[in-house]
Amino acid sequence: MATLTIRNLDEGTKTQLRVQAARHGRSMEEEARTIIRSAMEAGKPAPSSKGLGSRIHDHFAKLGGVELDLPQQSSLPTPAQFDIETNLEP
């Protein structure tokens, strides 16, 4: 576990922390941990059930789609021809 020291905490804040900790039945240290933990959880983005691609699609879907006319492929690609007797020495 890490240790955190908080300096220059004014007396009013320290008193409020002590009172709040007593109300919750905790030490000041545990109350501070709870407050920090809650603040960090509140800052996390909510998990989404959709994946990134679906979220991007939803974002741009309102702009409408584009229909493209693709030309017919007139010839098939030809495979590469390799010479078996190629000399690889310099």
C-alpha positions in Angstrom: 0.0 0.0 0.0 1.1 3.5 -0.7 1.4 6.3 1.9 0.1 9.8 1.2 0.9 12.8 3.3 -1.4 15.9 3.0 0.3 19.1 4.1 -1.2 22.6 4.6 -4.7 21.3 5.4 -6.6 24.1 7.1 -8.0 23.4 10.6 -11.6 23.8 9.4 -11.3 21.1 6.8 -9.5 18.8 9.3 -12.3 19.4 11.9 -15.0 18.6 9.3 -13.1 15.4 8.3 -12.8 14.3 12.0 -16.6 15.0 12.6 -17.6 13.2 9.4 -15.4 10.2 10.3 -16.9 10.0 13.8 -20.4 10.1 12.3 -19.5 7.1 10.0 -17.7 5.3 12.8 -14.3 5.4 11.1 -10.9 6.9 11.7 -9.9 10.1 9.9 -7.5 8.1 7.8 -10.1 5.6 6.7 -12.6 8.4 6.0 -10.0 10.2 3.8 -9.4 6.9 1.9 -13.2 6.5 1.4 -13.5 10.0 0.1 -10.6 9.6 -2.3 -11.9 6.2 -3.5 -15.4 7.7 -4.1 -13.9 10.6 -6.0 -11.9 8.3 -8.2 -14.8 6.1 -9.0 -17.0 9.1 -9.9 -14.4 10.2 -12.4 -14.3 6.9 -14.4 -16.3 6.8 -17.6 -19.3 4.6 -17.6 -18.7 1.3 -19.3 -20.4 1.0 -22.6 -22.0 -2.2 -23.8 -21.2 -1.3 -27.4 -17.8 -1.8 -29.0 -15.7 1.0 -30.5 -16.8 0.3 -34.1 -20.5 0.4 -33.1 -20.0 3.7 -31.3 -18.2 5.2 -34.3 -21.0 4.0 -36.6 -23.7 5.4 -34.3 -21.9 8.7 -34.2 -21.8 9.2 -37.9 -25.1 7.3 -38.8 -27.1 10.5 -38.6 -25.0 12.0 -41.5 -26.4 9.3 -43.9 -24.6 6.7 -45.9 -22.9 6.9 -49.3 -23.7 4.4 -52.1 -20.7 3.8 -54.4 -20.9 2.4 -57.9 -18.1 -0.1 -58.1 -16.8 -0.9 -61.5 -16.7 -4.6 -62.6 -13.3 -6.2 -62.4 -12.3 -6.9 -65.9 -9.4 -9.2 -65.4 -8.1 -11.4 -62.7 -4.8 -10.7 -61.0 -1.9 -12.8 -62.2 0.3 -14.6 -59.7 3.9 -13.8 -59.4 6.4 -15.9 -61.4 9.5 -17.0 -59.7 12.5 -18.4 -61.5 13.7 -21.6 -59.8 17.3 -21.2 -60.9 17.8 -17.7 -59.3 21.4 -17.3 -57.9 21.2 -15.6 -54.5 25.0 -15.3 -54.0 26.5 -11.8 -54.5 
